[in-house]
Structure formats: C-alpha cells, structure tokens
Amino acid sequence: MNTESKPSPRVRMQMQKVEKNPAVKLPAVKLGPDIKAKIGMQLRLMYGEVVDQGVPDRFVEMLRRLDDPNYEGK
C-alpha cells in the first residue's frame, strides 16, 4: 500500500515556480514535532546506509597517494 500523497495544487504551483526560477523564495512551513521526528528518523536511516557502505578501496589508495610526499603523480 502506497502511503505517499500527491502534492496539493498550491504546492504543485510553488514547485513549478521554483523549477522555472530557482531564486523564487518559498514561504516558510512550520512542522510539528511529530513530523520533524519522522524526517529526522528517515534521514538517519538513509545516511546511516551510506556510512555503512564504507570507502571503496580505490579511493583509499588515491588518498594514500595524495598524502605521500614522495608520490609524483605517475
């Protein structure tokens, strides 16, 4: 069951304005503590998965070479 709701016509209109002109200022939205907690939980889950992936070996090797003062970039 999909619990995501579609944006209201007003929100869609604001989104279209931003897409056309990124400098458009959106009105401030006040979120309740329950919504803030849910957003925080989702962000922690999402970024936790990224952190758990670790750093690929090739990036670790690149960083080692960059830190090596004797490396000449060959």
C-alpha atoms as one frame of an Amber mdcrd trajectory, in Angstrom:
protein
   0.000   0.000   0.000   1.457   3.342  -1.042   1.026   5.945   1.699   2.619
   8.797  -0.241   0.174  11.543  -1.101   0.261  13.771  -4.138   1.108  17.432
  -3.595  -1.819  19.827  -3.436  -2.448  22.132  -6.408  -0.965  25.021  -4.390
   2.209  23.052  -3.659   2.492  21.946  -7.297   2.201  25.585  -8.385   5.026
  26.579  -5.991   7.162  23.683  -7.270   6.657  24.832 -10.850   7.705  28.386
  -9.915  10.908  27.074  -8.334  11.654  24.855 -11.340  11.336  27.850 -13.644
  13.241  30.248 -11.391  15.375  28.796  -8.560  15.645  32.269  -6.983  11.929
  32.152  -6.019  11.526  32.276  -2.254   9.130  29.697  -0.845   7.020  30.534
   2.189   8.265  29.135   5.489   6.490  25.978   6.586   6.034  25.190  10.254
   6.296  21.494  11.018   5.032  19.827  14.138   7.369  17.854  16.397   5.998
  14.535  15.141   6.770  15.430  11.510  10.247  16.693  12.451  10.917  13.433
  14.318   9.803  11.367  11.320  12.002  13.384   8.933  14.961  13.021  11.295
  14.439   9.279  11.568  14.273   8.887   7.779  17.429  10.991   7.276  19.331
   8.960   9.884  18.307   5.730   8.179  19.265   6.987   4.731  22.630   8.452
   5.717  23.385   5.506   8.001  23.184   3.213   4.979  25.632   5.451   3.103
  28.093   5.442   6.008  27.811   1.652   6.340  28.895   1.214   2.718  32.391
   2.341   3.592  35.003   3.844   1.315  35.917   1.904  -1.848  39.482   0.564
  -1.907  40.397   2.619  -4.967  39.527   5.848  -3.101  41.560   4.756  -0.078
  44.523   4.126  -2.404  44.089   7.547  -4.060  44.043   9.246  -0.666  47.183
   7.367   0.391  48.965   8.547  -2.753  47.850  12.140  -2.206  49.184  12.031
   1.349  52.519  10.561   0.219  55.028  13.428  -0.150  57.213  11.216  -2.413
  54.414  10.431  -4.881  54.983  12.181  -8.206  51.562  11.585  -9.790  52.525
   8.849 -12.249
